C-alpha cells in the first residue's frame, strides 16, 4: 500500500473541502459558499442558539420570534456573516454583546461588524419574524424541514453542517396543540388560549437536523422494553391506526437494538420520538430524536403486500440508522451528503433481515437498488456518487438515485473487498472517532484501508468519484498451442462506455446452463481487469445468466430465450435476469419491447414470489405505456386485460389480489373492463378478498376521470363528498382541476403552478401533474413541457431537495414524440451556461423519452 499517496490524497481533499479554513472574511454572496463555510469553521466554535417562536393558530398570522446566539470567536478583526434567507423587513432589532446595532443586511446575510465583536465569547440577540418557506404551515399544524440549508429561511444562524451547536428551543403554541422537538420538554406553562413549551438543550447537532413539529395531532406514547417513544399522527381511520400501531413501535425498537449491537454505541440522544405527517415531502427525515415520516409510508392499508411491508421496515430502519450515521457523525460538507444516506440504506438492508425470515433479502436488495441506480447511470446526465459543491444553495441537487441506490451497491462491494468483520470494525472505529463531530469520505477510507491490502483509494476513485456503469460482454477465444489441442475458453470483457478505460473492480456471479446434460453451475469471479478469464472450459455452456447473485453492477448480456429456464432459477437470478433484459431493451441490444412484453405476460401467470410479481407488473406497465407503439398496444390490450383480471380473481392472498387489481386499474382501456373498475368504485361490484381503503377509492376516481372523460365531473364530485379524512380531502380538492375534462380548466391550473404559493404542498403538485401528463393526455399536454422547464430554476430555489427531479420525472416521463424530444434538446442547446446540476437532472429525467423515441422510430 502506498501510504504517501494516501497522505497526499487526504491532504488534497482537506484543502478542497475545508479542514484548513481561510484567514480573511469571504465576499458576501447569496447562499453559503464553501469559502464562507471554511472561514467560519476556522474562527467560530461553541455555538448555542436560544430560540423562541410564537406560533399562532391562524395560518395567515405571522410568527414572532427571538434568537440569542452565543459563540466563541477565535480572533477579532473580521466581520462575521449570519445566514438569513428572508426579507430585511423580517428583522426587527439586533444587539451584539449588549449594544444595539443598526441592521446591515446583504445578499441573505446579517453582517455582524467586527468593532462590536470580541475574541472569545460573543452574544447576539435578534428579534425577527420567522420566515415560513420551510415551516410547512397548514391550517392546523406545521413542521420544519431544514435540509440541506433551509434553516436560514426560518431564523438567523450559521447554516452549515460542520458548525454543530446546542439548540435551546421554546415554543408558544395554541393550547390544544401537541409538539415534539429534538429534546424532551423541560417545562410547560398553559394560559387561557396558548401554552409555552421549553425543550431541554440538545446535544451538539448540525443545523439541518434541528426541528420541531406542532399542531392538532393525536399523541401516542408507548414503552417498548423500557424504551419510551412518542408518536404524533393525524389519521382519522382509527382501525388503520390500531392495525399498524404495534408494528410501528416494534420496528423502531428492533432497529435501535440492532444498531446498538452493531455499532457498540448506545443510542446517543436524549429521547426518540417521531411524527407521521400527511403529504410529507419525503418518505422520512432523520431529525435528531424527532423523526418525520410521510404518514402513508407507515400506516399501511389493509392487506399490504410483502413489498410494502418491507418498504416500511426499511424506511424505519433507514431513519433510525441515521441517528448514528448522519446525526452522531455528520458529513463535513454536503458534497459528502451521500455518506449518511449510503450508511443508512446499507444498514437498513441488514437490519430488516432478521424480522422477515421468509423474504429473499438478496432479491429485495437487488430490486430496490439496481433498477433505480441504472435509471440515472445509463443517462447522458449521469453524476458521480461524490460531487463537488461550491455553495450550499445547490446542495439539494446532490440527492437522487445515485446516492440512495448506487452507493449501497458500492458499499456492499466494498464490504466484500474488505471482509464483513473488518468492515464492521472499521465502521465502529469511524463512529467512535468522530462522535458528535464531522467527517469526510476519505476519513472512512483511511480507516478501512488499514483492514485490507487492496488499494482502496484507486478503487474509490472509479466507484465513487466518476459517473456511469461498465458494460460487460463475452468473447470466445481459441489459442493454438504447439503439440496440443486448441484451447477454447470464454473471456468476460468489461468495457468503459465513456472510453476512459476505467475498471469497476467487483464480484460477478455467472450461472451456466448446459442443455445437453441439463446441468446448472454457478461461478463467482473477481472482475478487476478490462478482460478477465471468467473460467476456462467450464463456461462453454450455451446459455449464461450474468450477475446471477445480484451483487455486480453494470450492463450485462441477456437474451429472451434464457427465460425458458425460469423455473430452474433461484429468485435472485430471476430478478437479475429481468433487470438485464429490461436494460438491454433500453439499449436496443436485440431485445424488442413487444417481445419482452409478451414474455412478461407469460411470467406473471406462473411467478408466485410477490417481490418478483411487483417487478414484472412494473415493467409491464412501463413498456405498455411508454415503449409500445399505438398499434402494438391496441393489439395486446384485450389479452393483457384478460390476463390481469383473471389473476385478480385467482389470487387467494388479499395482498396479491390488490397488487394485480392495481395493475389492471392502471392498464385497462376497453369499455367493458373500465366498467368493472367503475362498478367496484361505485360499490355495485364487490370482489371477495379485495380490501380497498379510502386512498384506493380516490385513486380509482382519478383513473376513471381520465378514462371516462364525459363523466369526469360527476365522478370527481361524488368522490369528493365521500372522503372523510380532512387531509386527504384537501389534497383531492387541490388536484381536482387536473382531472377536469375541460382543457381550459387544466390550462388554468397549470398556469397557477407558476405561483410559488400554489406549489407549497409538493406531493399534491406532483399528483396533479401526473394526471395532466397521463399517457392518454400527452397530445394535449405536450405544450406544458417548455414552460415546465422554464420554471425549473425557480423550483430549485423555492422547492425541497427532491422536488426539481420529481417535477421533471412526472413532466417528461410519458412523452416520446419527435417534437417533445426537440423541445428538451433545444431548451438545453439555447442555454449553454445553464446550471450544471439542473442540466444533469433534465437529461436524467428525459432519458426514457429519448430512448422511447429511438425505439419507436
C-alpha positions in Angstrom: 0.0 0.0 0.0 1.4 3.4 -1.0 0.8 5.4 2.2 2.5 8.5 0.7 -0.2 8.5 -2.0 -2.8 8.2 0.8 -1.5 11.1 2.7 -1.3 13.3 -0.4 -4.9 12.3 -1.3 -6.2 13.2 2.2 -4.3 16.5 2.1 -5.7 17.4 -1.3 -9.3 16.6 -0.2 -8.8 18.6 3.0 -7.6 21.6 1.1 -10.6 21.4 -1.2 -13.3 20.7 1.3 -12.4 22.7 4.2 -10.5 21.5 7.2 -7.8 24.2 6.8 -10.1 27.2 6.7 -9.2 30.6 5.4 -7.9 33.7 7.2 -9.9 36.5 5.6 -13.6 37.0 5.5 -15.0 36.0 2.1 -17.1 38.1 -0.1 -20.8 38.5 0.7 -22.9 36.5 -1.8 -26.2 34.6 -1.7 -26.2 31.1 -0.1 -23.4 29.6 2.0 -20.3 29.4 -0.1 -17.5 26.9 0.6 -15.2 29.8 1.3 -17.6 31.3 3.8 -18.0 27.9 5.5 -14.3 27.4 5.7 -13.7 30.8 7.2 -16.4 30.3 9.9 -15.3 26.8 10.8 -11.7 28.1 11.3 -12.9 31.0 13.5 -16.2 30.2 15.2 -16.9 27.4 17.8 -19.0 26.6 20.9 -22.3 27.8 19.4 -25.6 27.9 21.3 -28.9 29.0 19.9 -31.7 30.1 22.3 -34.8 30.2 20.1 -38.3 31.4 20.7 -41.2 31.0 18.3 -44.8 32.3 19.0 -46.9 30.2 16.6 -50.5 31.5 16.3 -53.5 29.3 15.5 -54.3 31.3 12.3 -52.1 30.3 9.4 -52.2 33.8 8.0 -50.8 35.4 11.1 -47.0 36.0 11.3 -44.7 34.0 13.7 -43.0 36.4 16.1 -39.6 35.0 17.1 -36.4 35.8 19.0 -32.9 34.3 18.8 -30.0 34.6 21.2 -26.8 33.3 19.6 -23.7 32.7 21.6 -20.4 31.6 20.1 -16.6 31.7 20.7 -14.6 33.8 18.2 -11.0 32.7 17.7 -9.8 36.3 16.9 -11.4 39.6 16.1 -10.8 41.8 13.1 -13.2 40.4 10.5 -16.9 41.0 10.0 -19.0 37.8 10.6 -21.9 36.8 8.4 -25.1 35.3 9.8 -27.3 33.5 7.3 -30.9 34.5 6.9 -32.7 34.0 3.6 -35.6 36.3 4.1 -36.5 39.9 3.6 -34.8 42.5 5.7 -38.2 43.6 6.7 -38.4 40.4 8.8 -35.6 41.8 11.0 -36.9 44.0 13.9 -33.8 44.6 16.1 -30.2 43.4 16.5 -27.8 43.7 19.5 -24.3 42.4 19.8 -22.8 41.9 23.2 -25.4 44.1 24.8 -25.1 47.0 22.3 -27.9 47.9 19.8 -26.6 47.7 16.3 -28.0 49.0 13.1 -29.0 46.1 10.9 -26.8 45.6 7.9 -28.4 43.0 5.6 -26.8 42.0 2.3 -27.4 39.0 0.0 -29.2 36.8 2.5 -26.7 37.7 5.3 -26.8 39.7 8.5 -23.4 41.4 8.8 -22.0 41.4 12.4 -19.4 44.3 12.3 -16.1 43.4 13.8 -16.0 46.5 16.0 -18.8 45.0 18.2 -17.2 41.6 18.4 -14.7 40.2 20.9 -12.0 37.5 20.7 -13.7 34.9 22.9 -17.4 34.7 23.8 -19.9 36.8 21.9 -23.7 37.0 22.3 -26.1 38.2 19.5 -29.7 39.0 20.2 -32.2 39.3 17.3 -35.9 40.0 17.3 -37.5 38.9 14.0 -40.5 37.5 12.1 -39.8 33.9 11.2 -39.5 33.0 7.6 -42.1 30.4 6.5 -40.8 28.7 3.4 -39.5 25.8 5.4 -42.0 25.8 8.2 -44.6 23.9 6.1 -47.6 25.7 7.7 -51.0 24.1 7.2 -54.4 25.2 8.6 -53.9 23.3 11.9 -50.3 22.1 12.0 -46.8 22.9 10.9 -43.4 21.1 10.7 -39.9 22.3 10.0 -37.8 20.8 7.2 -34.4 22.4 7.1 -32.2 20.0 5.0 -29.9 21.0 3.4 -29.6 24.7 4.1 -33.1 25.9 4.8 -32.8 26.6 8.5 -31.7 30.0 7.3 -35.1 30.5 5.7 -36.7 30.5 9.1 -34.2 32.1 11.5 -30.7 33.6 11.5 -27.8 31.2 12.2 -24.6 29.8 10.9 -26.2 27.3 8.5 -23.5 24.8 7.6 -23.2 21.1 8.8 -19.8 21.3 10.4 -20.7 24.1 12.9 -22.6 21.8 15.2 -24.4 23.6 18.0 -26.6 23.3 21.1 -30.3 24.3 20.4 -32.4 25.6 23.3 -36.0 25.9 22.0 -39.1 27.5 23.4 -42.5 27.3 21.5 -45.7 29.2 22.3 -48.5 27.3 20.6 -52.3 27.0 20.7 -53.4 25.3 23.9 -54.9 22.2 22.3 -51.8 21.5 20.0 -49.1 18.9 20.6 -45.5 19.4 19.8 -42.2 17.5 19.7 -38.6 18.6 19.1 -35.1 17.3 19.2 -35.0 17.1 23.0 -37.6 16.3 25.7 -39.9 19.0 27.2 -38.2 20.8 30.1 -41.3 22.6 31.3 -44.8 23.5 30.1 -46.9 26.5 31.1 -50.5 27.0 29.9 -52.6 30.1 29.7 -56.2 30.6 28.6 -55.6 30.2 24.8 -52.0 29.1 24.5 -49.2 27.1 26.1 -45.5 27.6 26.3 -43.2 24.6 25.9 -39.5 24.8 26.7 -37.4 21.9 25.5 -34.1 20.8 27.1 -30.9 21.9 25.3 -29.9 19.5 22.6 -26.6 17.7 22.2 -24.3 19.1 19.5 -26.2 18.8 16.2 -26.0 20.2 12.7 -28.4 23.0 11.7 -30.3 20.9 9.1 -31.1 18.4 11.9 -32.8 20.9 14.2 -36.5 20.5 14.0 -39.9 20.8 15.7 -43.5 19.7 14.8 -46.6 21.3 16.3 -50.3 21.1 15.6 -53.5 19.3 16.1 -52.1 15.8 16.3 -53.0 12.7 18.2 -50.3 11.7 20.6 -49.4 8.1 21.4 -46.7 7.2 23.9 -45.5 3.6 24.2 -42.8 1.9 26.3 -41.2 -1.0 24.4 -38.7 -2.9 26.7 -38.3 0.2 28.8 -37.6 2.5 25.9 -40.3 5.2 25.7 -41.3 6.6 22.3 -43.9 9.1 21.4 -45.7 9.3 18.1 -47.8 12.2 16.6 -50.3 11.5 13.9 -53.4 12.8 12.2 -55.0 9.7 10.8 -58.8 9.7 11.2 -59.3 6.0 10.4 -59.0 4.5 13.9 -59.0 0.9 12.6 -56.0 1.7 10.4 -54.2 3.2 13.4 -54.9 0.2 15.6 -53.9 -2.2 12.8 -50.4 -0.6 12.4 -49.5 0.8 15.8 -47.9 -2.2 17.4 -45.7 -2.9 14.3 -44.6 0.7 14.0 -43.3 0.8 17.6 -41.9 -2.7 17.4 -39.9 -2.0 14.2 -38.3 1.1 15.7 -37.3 -0.7 18.8 -35.8 -3.6 16.8 -33.8 -1.1 14.7 -32.5 0.6 17.8 -31.4 -2.8 19.3 -29.6 -3.9 16.1 -27.8 -0.6 15.8 -26.6 -0.5 19.4 -25.3 -4.0 18.9 -23.6 -3.4 15.5 -22.0 0.0 16.5 -21.3 -0.8 20.1 -22.6 2.7 20.9 -25.8 3.2 22.9 -28.5 5.4 21.4 -26.7 8.7 21.6 -29.5 11.2 22.1 -31.9 12.1 24.9 -35.1 10.7 23.5 -36.6 9.0 20.5 -39.9 10.3 19.0 -41.5 10.5 15.6 -44.3 12.3 13.8 -46.4 10.9 10.9 -47.3 13.8 8.6 -49.8 13.8 5.7 -48.3 14.6 2.3 -44.8 14.8 3.8 -42.2 15.6 1.0 -40.0 12.5 1.6 -40.5 9.1 3.0 -38.8 10.2 6.2 -36.3 12.7 7.6 -33.9 11.9 10.4 -34.2 14.8 12.7 -32.5 14.0 16.0 -34.9 12.4 18.4 -37.9 13.6 16.3 -38.1 11.7 13.0 -40.7 12.8 10.5 -42.4 10.4 8.2 -44.9 10.5 5.4 -48.0 9.1 7.2 -49.0 6.8 4.3 -45.5 5.2 4.4 -46.1 3.8 7.9 -49.9 3.5 8.1 -50.5 0.5 5.8 -53.8 -0.1 4.2 -55.5 -3.5 4.8 -53.6 -6.4 3.3 -50.4 -4.8 2.4 -48.0 -6.6 0.0 -44.7 -8.1 1.0 -43.0 -5.2 -0.8 -45.0 -2.6 1.1 -44.2 -4.2 4.5 -40.5 -4.4 3.6 -40.5 -0.8 2.4 -42.0 0.3 5.7 -39.5 -1.7 7.7 -36.6 -0.5 5.6 -37.7 3.1 5.9 -37.9 2.9 9.7 -34.5 1.1 9.8 -33.1 3.8 7.5 -34.2 6.8 9.6 -33.2 5.1 12.8 -29.8 4.2 11.4 -29.3 8.0 10.7 -29.2 8.6 14.5 -25.7 7.1 14.3 -24.8 7.6 10.6 -25.5 11.3 9.9 -26.7 12.6 13.2 -24.0 11.4 15.6 -21.3 11.6 12.9 -22.2 14.1 10.2 -20.6 14.9 6.9 -18.4 17.9 6.9 -19.8 19.4 3.7 -22.8 18.5 1.6 -20.6 17.1 -1.2 -20.5 14.0 1.2 -24.2 14.0 1.9 -24.3 10.6 0.2 -22.2 9.1 3.0 -25.0 9.4 5.5 -27.5 8.1 3.0 -25.4 5.1 2.0 -24.7 4.2 5.6 -28.4 4.4 6.4 -29.5 2.5 3.4 -26.8 -0.2 3.7 -27.5 -0.7 7.4 -31.3 -0.8 6.8 -30.9 -3.7 4.5 -29.0 -5.6 7.2 -31.5 -4.5 9.9 -34.7 -5.8 8.3 -33.4 -9.3 7.5 -34.0 -10.9 10.9 -37.5 -9.5 11.1 -38.5 -11.0 7.7 -37.0 -14.6 7.6 -39.4 -15.6 4.8 -38.1 -12.9 2.5 -35.3 -13.4 0.0 -33.3 -10.4 1.1 -30.7 -10.6 -1.7 -33.6 -10.3 -4.1 -35.1 -7.4 -2.2 -31.7 -5.6 -2.2 -31.3 -6.2 -5.9 -34.8 -4.9 -6.8 -34.7 -1.9 -4.5 -31.3 -0.6 -5.7 -30.2 -1.7 -9.2 -33.1 -0.5 -11.4 -33.2 2.9 -9.8 -29.4 3.4 -9.9 -29.3 2.3 -13.6 -32.1 4.8 -14.3 -29.6 7.6 -13.7 -26.2 5.9 -14.6 -27.3 5.0 -18.1 -28.3 8.6 -18.9 -26.4 11.5 -20.6 -26.8 13.3 -17.2 -25.2 10.6 -15.0 -23.4 12.1 -11.9 -20.8 10.5 -9.7 -21.6 9.5 -6.1 -19.3 12.2 -4.7 -19.7 15.6 -6.4 -18.1 19.0 -6.0 -20.2 21.7 -4.3 -19.3 25.3 -4.2 -22.4 26.7 -2.4 -24.9 25.1 -0.2 -27.8 26.7 -2.1 -27.2 23.9 -4.7 -26.8 21.1 -2.1 -30.3 19.9 -2.8 -29.3 18.7 -6.2 -26.7 16.3 -4.7 -29.6 14.0 -3.8 -31.0 11.3 -6.1 -30.9 7.7 -7.1 -27.1 7.6 -7.3 -26.6 8.3 -3.6 -29.6 6.3 -2.4 -29.3 3.3 -4.7 -25.9 3.1 -6.4 -24.0 3.9 -3.2 -25.3 0.9 -1.3 -24.3 -1.4 -4.1 -20.9 0.2 -4.0 -20.8 -0.2 -0.2 -21.7 -3.9 -0.5 -18.8 -4.4 -2.9 -16.6 -2.6 -0.5 -17.6 -4.9 2.3 -16.9 -7.9 0.1 -13.5 -6.5 -0.7 -12.6 -5.7 2.9 -14.5 -8.6 4.6 -17.6 -8.4 6.7 -16.0 -8.4 10.1 -13.1 -6.0 9.3 -15.7 -3.7 7.7 -17.8 -3.7 10.8 -14.8 -3.0 13.0 -13.9 -0.1 10.7 -17.4 1.3 11.0 -17.2 1.1 14.8 -13.8 3.0 14.8 -15.3 5.6 12.4 -18.3 6.3 14.7 -16.3 6.3 17.9 -13.6 8.6 16.5 -16.0 11.2 15.1 -18.9 11.1 17.6 -20.7 14.4 17.8 -18.3 15.7 15.1 -18.0 15.8 11.4 -16.1 13.5 8.9 -15.3 13.1 5.2 -15.4 10.1 3.0 -11.6 9.9 2.9 -11.6 9.6 6.7 -13.5 6.4 6.4 -11.4 5.1 3.5 -8.3 5.8 5.7 -9.7 3.6 8.5 -10.8 0.8 6.2 -7.6 0.9 4.3 -5.9 -0.5 7.4 -8.2 -3.6 7.1 -7.1 -4.7 3.6 -4.2 -5.0 1.2 -6.3 -3.6 -1.6 -5.7 -0.1 -3.0 -9.0 1.4 -1.7 -8.1 4.9 -3.0 -7.9 3.7 -6.6 -11.0 1.6 -6.1 -12.9 4.6 -4.7 -11.8 6.8 -7.4 -13.7 4.8 -10.0 -16.7 3.8 -8.0 -17.3 7.0 -6.0 -15.7 9.8 -8.0 -16.8 9.1 -11.5 -20.3 8.5 -13.1 -21.6 5.7 -15.2 -21.6 1.9 -15.2 -19.4 -0.7 -17.0 -20.6 -2.7 -19.9 -19.9 -6.5 -20.0 -19.7 -8.9 -22.9 -18.4 -12.4 -23.5 -15.8 -13.1 -26.1 -15.0 -16.6 -27.3 -11.2 -17.2 -27.7 -9.2 -20.1 -29.2 -5.5 -20.4 -28.7 -3.5 -22.8 -30.9 -0.7 -24.4 -28.7 2.0 -26.4 -30.4 1.6 -30.1 -29.9 -1.7 -29.8 -28.1 -5.4 -29.5 -28.8 -6.6 -25.9 -29.3 -7.6 -24.2 -26.0 -11.0 -22.8 -26.2 -12.4 -20.5 -23.5 -14.7 -17.6 -22.8 -13.4 -14.2 -21.7 -15.7 -11.9 -19.7 -14.9 -8.4 -21.0 -15.5 -5.3 -19.0 -15.5 -2.1 -21.1 -15.9 1.6 -20.1 -18.7 3.1 -22.3 -17.1 6.5 -21.8 -13.8 5.3 -23.3 -11.8 6.3 -20.3 -10.5 2.7 -19.7 -11.9 2.6 -16.1 -12.4 -0.7 -14.4 -15.0 -1.2 -11.7 -13.4 -3.9 -9.6 -16.2 -6.1 -8.3 -17.5 -9.7 -7.8 -19.5 -11.1 -10.7 -21.7 -14.2 -10.5 -22.3 -16.3 -13.6 -24.9 -19.1 -13.8 -24.4 -21.5 -16.7 -26.9 -23.8 -18.3 -25.9 -26.9 -20.4 -29.0 -28.2 -22.2 -27.1 -31.3 -23.3 -27.0 -32.7 -19.8 -29.4 -30.3 -18.1 -26.6 -29.2 -15.7 -26.5 -25.8 -13.9 -23.3 -24.3 -12.5 -22.5 -21.1 -10.6 -19.2 -19.2 -10.7 -18.2 -16.2 -8.8 -15.3 -14.2 -10.2 -13.4 -11.0 -9.4 -13.6 -8.7 -12.4 -10.8 -6.3 -11.9 -9.3 -6.0 -15.3 -10.7 -5.0 -18.7 -10.6 -8.6 -19.8 -10.9 -11.4 -17.3 -10.7 -15.2 -17.7 -14.2 -15.9 -16.3 -13.2 -19.6 -16.3 -11.8 -21.8 -19.0 -13.6 -24.8 -20.3 -16.3 -24.6 -17.6 -18.0 -21.6 -19.3 -18.5 -23.3 -22.7 -22.2 -23.8 -21.8 -24.5 -22.5 -24.4 -26.5 -20.3 -22.0 -25.4 -18.0 -19.2 -27.1 -15.7 -16.7 -24.8 -12.9 -15.7 -24.8 -11.2 -12.3 -26.6 -14.3 -11.1 -26.2 -13.4 -7.4 -27.3 -9.8 -7.9 -24.2 -8.3 -6.5 -22.4 -6.8 -9.5 -23.2 -3.6 -11.2 -23.3 -2.8 -14.9 -24.9 -3.7 -18.2 -24.7 -7.5 -18.8 -25.7 -9.6 -21.8 -29.1 -11.2 -21.7 -31.5 -12.9 -24.1 -35.2 -13.7 -24.1 -34.6 -17.4 -24.8 -33.0 -17.9 -21.4 -36.4 -17.3 -19.8 -37.3 -21.0 -20.7 -35.2 -21.9 -17.7 -37.2 -19.6 -15.4 -38.5 -22.4 -13.1 -34.9 -23.6 -12.6 -33.7 -20.2 -11.4 -33.4 -19.0 -7.8 -35.3 -15.9 -7.1 -32.4 -13.5 -7.2 -31.3 -14.9 -10.6 -34.8 -14.3 -11.9 -34.7 -10.7 -10.6 -31.2 -10.1 -12.1 -32.2 -11.6 -15.5 -35.3 -9.5 -15.6 -33.3 -6.3 -15.0 -30.7 -7.3 -17.5 -33.4 -7.9 -20.2 -35.1 -4.6 -19.5 -31.7 -2.7 -19.6 -30.8 -4.4 -22.9 -34.2 -3.4 -24.3 -33.4 0.2 -23.5 -30.0 -0.1 -25.1 -31.6 -1.8 -28.1 -29.4 -4.8 -27.7 -31.5 -7.4 -29.6 -34.4 -7.2 -27.0 -37.5 -5.7 -28.5 -40.2 -4.2 -26.3 -43.0 -6.2 -27.7 -41.0 -9.4 -27.4 -40.1 -8.7 -23.8 -43.7 -7.6 -23.0 -45.1 -10.9 -24.3 -42.6 -12.9 -22.2 -43.5 -10.8 -19.1 -47.2 -11.6 -19.7 -46.4 -15.3 -19.6 -44.2 -15.0 -16.5 -46.8 -13.1 -14.5 -49.1 -16.0 -14.8 -46.6 -18.5 -13.2 -44.5 -16.5 -10.8 -45.6 -16.7 -7.2 -42.9 -14.6 -5.4 -44.6 -11.3 -4.6 -41.4 -9.2 -5.0 -40.9 -10.6 -8.5 -44.6 -10.2 -9.3 -44.3 -6.5 -8.3 -41.2 -6.0 -10.5 -42.8 -7.8 -13.5 -46.0 -5.8 -13.3 -44.0 -2.6 -13.1 -42.1 -3.5 -16.3 -45.4 -4.5 -17.9 -47.0 -1.1 -17.2 -43.9 0.9 -18.2 -43.5 -1.0 -21.5 -47.2 -0.8 -22.2 -47.5 2.9 -21.9 -44.0 4.2 -22.9 -42.4 1.8 -25.3 -45.1 0.1 -27.4 -46.5 1.8 -30.4 -50.2 2.6 -30.5 -50.8 -0.3 -32.8 -48.9 -2.7 -30.6 -50.8 -1.5 -27.6 -54.1 -1.9 -29.3 -53.2 -5.4 -30.5 -52.2 -6.6 -27.0 -54.8 -4.7 -24.9 -57.5 -7.2 -24.6 -55.1 -10.1 -23.9 -53.4 -8.0 -21.2 -56.7 -7.0 -19.6 -58.0 -10.6 -19.6 -54.8 -12.0 -18.0 -54.7 -9.3 -15.3 -58.4 -9.7 -14.4 -58.0 -13.5 -14.3 -55.1 -13.0 -12.0 -57.1 -10.8 -9.7 -59.8 -13.4 -9.4 -57.4 -16.3 -8.9 -55.4 -14.9 -6.0 -56.2 -16.4 -2.6 -54.0 -13.8 -0.8 -55.6 -10.4 -0.4 -52.4 -8.5 -0.8 -51.7 -10.2 -4.2 -55.2 -9.7 -5.3 -54.8 -6.0 -4.7 -51.4 -5.9 -6.4 -53.0 -7.3 -9.6 -56.1 -5.2 -9.3 -53.9 -2.0 -9.2 -52.2 -3.1 -12.4 -55.5 -3.9 -14.0 -56.9 -0.5 -13.0 -53.9 1.4 -14.4 -53.7 -0.5 -17.8 -57.3 -1.3 -18.7 -58.6 0.7 -21.6 -61.6 -1.2 -23.2 -65.0 0.0 -22.2 -66.2 -3.3 -20.7 -63.1 -3.6 -18.4 -63.2 0.1 -17.4 -66.8 -0.6 -16.4 -65.6 -3.2 -13.9 -63.4 -0.6 -12.3 -66.3 1.8 -12.2 -68.6 -0.8 -10.7 -66.0 -1.5 -7.9 -65.6 2.2 -7.3 -69.3 2.8 -7.1 -69.9 -0.2 -4.9 -72.0 -2.1 -7.5 -69.4 -4.9 -7.7 -67.6 -6.4 -4.7 -64.7 -8.8 -5.1 -64.2 -11.2 -2.3 -60.8 -10.6 -0.6 -60.2 -7.3 -2.4 -60.0 -4.9 0.6 -59.8 -1.2 -0.5 -59.1 1.9 1.5 -60.2 5.4 1.1 -57.0 6.2 -0.7 -57.7 3.3 -3.1 -61.1 4.8 -4.0 -59.5 8.2 -4.5 -57.0 6.6 -6.9 -59.8 4.8 -8.8 -61.8 8.0 -9.1 -58.8 9.8 -10.7 -58.2 6.9 -13.1 -61.8 6.8 -14.1 -62.0 10.6 -14.6 -59.3 10.2 -17.3 -60.8 7.1 -19.0 -64.4 8.2 -18.9 -63.9 11.9 -19.5 -67.5 12.7 -20.2 -68.3 11.6 -16.6 -65.3 13.2 -15.0 -67.2 16.0 -13.3 -69.7 13.6 -11.8 -67.1 11.1 -10.6 -64.9 13.7 -9.0 -67.9 15.3 -7.2 -69.1 12.0 -5.8 -65.7 11.1 -4.7 -65.1 14.4 -3.0 -68.3 14.1 -1.0 -67.2 10.6 0.2 -63.8 11.5 1.6 -63.8 11.5 5.3 -60.2 12.4 6.2 -59.7 16.1 6.0 -56.1 16.0 4.9 -57.0 13.6 2.0 -60.0 15.8 1.2 -57.8 18.9 0.9 -55.4 17.1 -1.4 -58.2 15.8 -3.6 -59.7 19.3 -3.9 -56.3 20.7 -4.9 -55.8 18.1 -7.8 -59.4 18.3 -8.9 -58.8 20.8 -11.7 -56.2 18.4 -13.2 -58.9 15.8 -13.5 -61.3 18.1 -15.4 -62.3 17.2 -18.9 -62.2 20.9 -19.8 -58.9 21.8 -21.4 -59.2 25.4 -20.3 -59.6 24.4 -16.7 -56.4 22.2 -16.9 -54.6 25.1 -18.6 -55.6 27.5 -15.9 -54.5 25.0 -13.2 -51.1 24.6 -14.8 -50.7 28.4 -15.0 -51.5 28.6 -11.3 -48.4 26.4 -10.6 -46.2 29.3 -11.7 -47.1 31.0 -8.4 -44.8 29.7 -5.7 -47.7 29.7 -3.2 -49.5 27.1 -5.2 -46.6 24.7 -5.1 -46.2 24.6 -1.3 -47.5 21.1 -0.9 -45.2 19.4 -3.3 -46.7 15.9 -3.2 -50.1 17.4 -4.2 -48.5 19.2 -7.1 -46.8 16.0 -8.3 -50.1 14.1 -8.1 -51.8 16.7 -10.2 -49.1 16.8 -12.8 -49.3 13.0 -13.0 -52.9 13.4 -14.3 -52.0 16.4 -16.6 -49.3 14.3 -18.2 -51.0 10.9 -18.3 -50.3 8.9 -21.5 -53.9 9.5 -22.5 -53.4 13.2 -22.5 -49.9 13.7 -23.9 -51.2 15.3 -27.2 -53.0 18.0 -25.3 -50.3 18.4 -22.6 -47.1 18.4 -24.5 -47.4 22.2 -24.6 -46.7 22.2 -20.8 -43.1 20.8 -21.3 -41.4 24.1 -22.2 -42.9 26.3 -19.5 -42.2 23.5 -17.0 -38.5 23.6 -18.0 -38.5 27.4 -17.8 -39.8 27.1 -14.2 -37.1 24.7 -13.1 -34.6 27.2 -11.8 -37.2 28.9 -9.6 -38.4 25.5 -8.4 -34.8 24.6 -7.4 -34.7 27.8 -5.3 -38.1 27.5 -3.7 -38.7 23.8 -3.5 -37.3 21.0 -1.3 -34.5 18.7 -2.3 -36.3 16.1 -4.4 -38.8 18.4 -6.0 -36.9 19.5 -9.1 -36.2 16.0 -10.2 -39.6 14.7 -9.4 -41.1 17.7 -11.3 -39.1 16.7 -14.3 -39.8 13.0 -14.0 -43.6 13.5 -14.0 -43.4 16.1 -16.7 -41.3 14.2 -19.2 -41.8 10.6 -18.3 -44.6 9.7 -20.7 -43.5 11.5 -23.9 -41.7 10.1 -26.9 -42.6 12.3 -29.9 -40.0 14.0 -32.1 -41.4 17.4 -31.0 -41.1 16.6 -27.3 -37.5 15.5 -27.8 -36.8 18.6 -29.8 -38.3 20.8 -27.1 -35.9 19.4 -24.5 -32.9 19.4 -26.7 -33.5 22.9 -27.9 -34.1 24.2 -24.4 -30.6 22.9 -23.4 -28.9 23.9 -26.6 -30.1 27.5 -26.2 -28.7 27.7 -22.7 -25.0 26.7 -22.8 -24.4 28.3 -19.4 -27.4 26.7 -17.7 -26.9 25.5 -14.2 -24.8 22.3 -14.4 -26.8 20.4 -11.8 -30.2 21.2 -13.3 -28.9 20.3 -16.8 -27.9 16.8 -15.4 -31.4 16.5 -13.8 -33.1 17.3 -17.1 -31.0 14.8 -19.0 -31.7 12.1 -16.4 -35.4 12.7 -16.5 -35.5 12.8 -20.3 -33.6 9.6 -20.8 -36.8 7.5 -21.1 -38.2 10.0 -23.6 -35.1 9.8 -25.7 -34.9 6.0 -25.7 -38.6 5.6 -26.4 -38.3 7.9 -29.3 -35.4 6.0 -30.7 -37.0 2.6 -30.1 -40.4 3.6 -31.6 -38.7 5.1 -34.7 
